[in-house]
């Protein structure tokens, strides 16, 4: 059977915000490198990828796909991740699975809490946020409540769920304005960072559904 029918082996990366991370999903196991490293993404990312592959004894060409957090987020960070994953995928002849950075952040909250919904807001500067809301079941994101968008904090759509968690840098920068619009969440994870491990978990499901691109 192919990897799409059974286990998916893939390498995922994220440089959306200040965090830099890479994760390897192989033979059902997940390993990750993460460092809070503003302005050091290009220096750290390739060594992280090489270390993960080397420790697992896996060649890049043996994977099913590569994945990356495609944004929204920092323009510079997303440009770095896009360039790295494009070059690696081209050289290894692998498809790429783009994953929403907002959904990856929600997946991190769902994985570590009992949240039934997560509203994600990243600081987009200029008094705006990148915003989306997700439904969660059994510690994973399983549906979209509000599609991702960029808008002022006091113009975000109000989530139609009774209890939800908040996540992302937008809640640190504009918490009062977001709360006045949306109400009070169960918990606010303003300092939660996107992790490549969560990108990998989402990408595996997307890959099985045929979401890989050349």
MOLIN-V234126 format. One record per helix or strand. SS is the DSSP state (h for helix, s for strand). FROM is the first residue (numbers start at 0). LEN is the number of residues. If there is no record, write none. Layout:
SS_FROM_LEN + SS_FROM_LEN
//
This chain:
s_9_5 + s_18_8 + s_28_8 + h_40_16 + h_59_3 + s_64_5 + h_74_18 + s_94_5 + h_100_12 + s_116_7 + s_128_9 + s_139_12 + h_152_3 + s_164_3 + h_168_14 + s_186_3 + h_195_13 + s_212_1
//
